[in-house]
Every structure is written in C-alpha cells, then in structure tokens.
C-alpha cells in the first residue's frame, strides 16, 4: 500500500465519520450563518510581509486555477477568523503558505509512489519552503498542515487544525455558525466563489479515479458532492445572482 492510501477498515471508518459530521452540520446547513451582530467589525487579514509569503502567492498563481486560488485565499482568511474564535496563535507565515498551497496537487498527475494528493502537495510545499526559506520548522509545519487538511478528525497543531477547519468550511460549511455573518460577507465579497463548486468537484472526480484509496476519494464516494451543493456559502452565491 502506498503512503497516503487507506486500508479497507480505515475507508469504512472514514465514511462513517464523514456521515456523522454531515449530520452534526445539519443545523448550520439548514440555518446558514448566525444572526449578524450590530457591533461586529471585520477586516480582511493582511498577508505576512515576507519574501516567503510573496513567493507562495506567485507559486499558487502558477499552479492553481482562478477558482482554486480564490478558495486558497479564502482559507487563509477563514483560518485567521477561526484563530480568533479559538483564541490560538498560529505561526502566520506557516499558516498562510499552508493555505495558499494546500491544493496544488489536487487533480494533478499520477504518482506511482504516493497515493494521496494531500501528501503529494505537502511534499511539494515543503520543498518549496526549504528552497526559498531554508527554515526547517516552517517547512515541517507546512508539510503537516497540508498533509492533514483532508482528515475527517481535526488534527493536532494550530496550523493544521485551522487549515482543516477553513477548508471544510469553504467546501461544506462546517463551523459556519461560529463566525459572525459580517466576517463571512467581507471574505466572500473580496474572494468570490464563482465557479468554485464545479471546479473543485471536477478535480475531486479525477482524484477518486486516480487515487481510489485516498481520503479524498473515500470522502467523494461518501457523498461530498451533495455536501458541497448544500453548503450555505454556495447558497449565498446562488441567491445573490
């Protein structure tokens, strides 16, 4: 079995956990964002001012389609919002790079040695950080966060947990009622999600065929597409047209 692949038992457990998550998300799916607080003000979170972060944005622009790039930028904003909600202090550079590059291998070329796009992307991102920064700690954090961002169970470590939360929110709406609607409005207005659902779904279909034992493929077969379609964030796009 290749690194990143799940055994039969793990695939069954992943499906069960995913279905449980979908049930627990039902209130947020039905109700959408919570009621706006009149006292809440949210501003776009600035990108850390470093060469590494500037280079990461250029790398993401070269590797990602426009909808996937905007998804990655939303993940940075949502991860920052969840950091405030959870009162944690992640490494801002490592978190930003992880958010920008977490999907660089999604729907990419086959890899005979690795069976999961998240792990392939984690390896590529780690090499990117070491090439441009030479920082072992940042490289290790980025690798762990990207490798674990598809996990159904929330991973350890602030950067990995926040990227996991942000990606699941943007794709399926998990934890949506923990953020103030003004925060969501600001982020969605700046980094629009036009065509994201279709683009992401297309790439996940490719993953399910190319790497059928991966977490991504298992989640796709477990009903990820309906979860994407009923994401309250996607409904906000539809209602605004």
C-alpha positions in Angstrom: 0.0 0.0 0.0 1.4 3.4 -1.0 1.8 6.2 1.6 -1.4 8.2 1.9 -3.7 5.2 1.0 -6.3 3.9 3.4 -6.9 0.3 4.1 -10.4 -1.2 3.8 -11.1 -0.7 7.5 -9.9 2.9 7.5 -12.0 3.7 4.5 -15.1 2.3 6.2 -14.3 4.3 9.4 -13.7 7.5 7.2 -17.1 7.1 5.6 -18.8 6.6 9.0 -17.1 9.6 10.4 -17.9 11.7 7.4 -21.6 10.8 7.6 -21.6 11.6 11.3 -20.0 15.0 10.5 -22.7 15.7 7.9 -25.4 15.0 10.5 -23.7 17.2 13.1 -23.5 20.0 10.4 -27.2 19.8 9.6 -28.2 22.8 11.8 -25.6 25.0 10.1 -26.6 23.7 6.7 -30.3 24.5 7.3 -29.9 27.8 9.2 -26.8 29.2 7.5 -24.7 31.9 9.2 -26.0 33.1 12.6 -27.7 36.4 13.1 -25.5 39.4 12.5 -24.1 41.3 15.5 -24.5 45.0 15.1 -21.3 45.6 17.0 -19.1 43.3 14.9 -16.5 44.8 12.5 -14.3 42.5 10.5 -11.5 43.5 8.1 -9.5 41.4 5.6 -6.5 40.0 7.4 -3.2 41.2 5.9 -0.8 38.7 4.4 2.5 38.4 6.4 5.0 40.8 4.8 7.8 38.4 3.9 9.5 37.1 0.8 8.3 33.5 1.6 4.6 34.6 1.5 5.0 36.7 -1.6 6.7 33.8 -3.4 4.0 31.4 -2.1 1.3 33.6 -3.7 3.2 33.6 -7.0 3.6 29.8 -6.8 -0.1 29.4 -6.1 -1.0 31.6 -9.1 1.2 29.4 -11.3 -0.2 26.1 -10.0 -3.9 26.8 -9.4 -6.9 27.8 -11.5 -8.6 31.1 -10.6 -11.4 29.4 -8.5 -8.9 27.3 -6.6 -6.7 30.3 -6.0 -9.6 32.2 -4.5 -10.5 29.2 -2.4 -7.0 29.1 -1.0 -7.1 32.8 -0.2 -10.5 32.4 1.5 -9.0 29.6 3.5 -6.3 32.0 4.8 -9.0 34.4 5.8 -11.2 31.8 7.4 -8.3 30.2 9.2 -7.4 33.6 10.7 -11.0 34.1 11.7 -11.1 30.7 13.5 -7.8 31.5 15.2 -9.6 34.5 16.8 -12.6 32.3 17.7 -10.5 29.6 19.2 -8.0 32.0 20.8 -4.9 30.4 19.3 -1.8 32.0 17.9 -0.5 30.1 14.8 2.7 30.9 13.0 1.3 33.4 10.4 3.8 32.6 7.7 3.4 28.8 8.0 -0.4 29.1 8.1 -0.5 31.4 5.1 1.8 29.2 3.0 -0.2 26.1 4.0 -3.5 27.7 3.0 -2.2 29.0 -0.3 -0.5 25.7 -1.4 -2.8 23.1 0.2 -4.5 22.1 -3.1 -1.5 22.4 -5.5 -1.7 18.6 -6.3 -5.5 18.2 -6.4 -6.4 16.5 -9.7 -2.7 16.6 -10.7 -0.6 14.0 -12.4 -0.4 10.4 -11.1 2.4 9.5 -8.7 3.4 5.9 -8.5 5.0 6.3 -5.1 2.2 8.3 -3.2 -1.5 7.6 -3.0 -3.0 10.8 -1.8 -2.9 14.3 -3.3 -2.7 16.0 0.1 0.6 14.1 0.8 1.9 14.9 -2.7 1.1 18.5 -2.2 2.6 18.5 1.3 5.9 17.2 -0.1 5.9 19.8 -2.9 5.1 22.6 -0.5 7.8 21.5 2.0 10.4 21.5 -0.8 9.2 25.0 -1.8 9.7 26.3 1.7 13.1 24.8 2.1 14.2 26.1 -1.4 13.0 29.7 -0.7 13.4 29.9 3.1 15.6 27.1 4.4 13.5 27.1 7.6 13.1 23.6 8.9 10.4 24.4 11.4 8.3 26.3 8.9 8.8 23.6 6.3 7.7 20.9 8.8 4.6 22.8 9.9 3.6 23.4 6.3 4.0 19.7 5.4 2.0 18.6 8.4 -0.8 21.1 7.8 -1.2 20.3 4.1 -0.9 16.5 4.6 -3.7 16.5 7.2 -6.1 19.1 5.7 -8.4 16.4 4.4 -8.5 14.4 7.7 -12.0 13.9 9.0 -10.8 14.1 12.6 -9.4 17.5 13.5 -5.6 17.3 13.5 -3.3 18.5 16.3 -1.3 21.7 16.0 -2.8 25.1 15.4 -1.8 25.5 11.8 -3.0 22.0 10.8 -6.3 22.4 12.7 -7.0 25.8 11.4 -6.4 24.9 7.7 -8.6 21.8 8.2 -11.4 23.9 9.7 -11.1 26.6 7.0 -11.0 24.1 4.1 -14.0 22.2 5.4 -15.9 25.4 6.0 -15.2 26.6 2.5 -16.2 23.3 0.9 -19.1 22.1 3.0 -19.9 24.8 5.6 -18.6 23.1 8.7 -18.4 25.6 11.7 -20.2 28.3 9.7 -22.4 29.3 12.7 -19.3 30.1 14.8 -18.4 33.0 12.6 -20.2 36.4 12.5 -22.0 37.0 9.2 -20.1 40.2 8.7 -16.8 38.3 8.7 -18.3 35.9 6.1 -19.7 38.7 4.0 -16.3 40.6 3.9 -14.4 37.5 2.9 -16.8 36.3 0.3 -17.1 39.7 -1.2 -13.3 40.1 -1.6 -12.6 36.5 -2.7 -15.6 35.4 -4.7 -16.5 31.8 -5.2 -17.9 31.9 -8.7 -17.3 28.5 -10.4 -15.6 27.1 -7.3 -18.0 24.2 -6.7 -17.8 23.0 -10.3 -14.0 23.3 -10.5 -13.5 21.6 -7.1 -15.9 18.8 -7.9 -14.2 18.1 -11.3 -10.9 17.8 -9.5 -12.3 15.5 -6.8 -13.8 13.2 -9.5 -10.3 12.9 -11.0 -8.9 12.1 -7.6 -11.5 9.4 -7.0 -10.4 7.7 -10.2 -6.7 8.3 -10.0 -6.1 7.6 -6.3 -9.1 5.5 -5.3 -7.8 4.5 -1.8 -7.1 8.1 -0.7 -9.1 10.0 1.9 -10.2 12.4 -0.9 -11.6 9.5 -3.0 -13.3 7.9 0.0 -15.0 11.2 1.0 -16.1 11.9 -2.5 -17.8 8.5 -2.7 -19.3 9.0 0.7 -21.3 12.0 -0.6 -19.1 15.0 -0.7 -20.8 16.5 -3.8 -24.2 16.9 -2.1 -22.4 18.4 0.8 -20.8 21.0 -1.5 -24.1 21.8 -3.1 -25.9 22.5 0.1 -23.1 24.5 1.6 -24.7 27.7 2.9 -21.8 29.7 1.3 -22.7 28.3 -2.1 -26.4 29.1 -1.5 -25.3 32.7 -0.8 -23.8 32.9 -4.2 -26.9 31.5 -5.9 -29.2 33.8 -4.0 -27.1 36.9 -5.0 -27.5 36.2 -8.7 
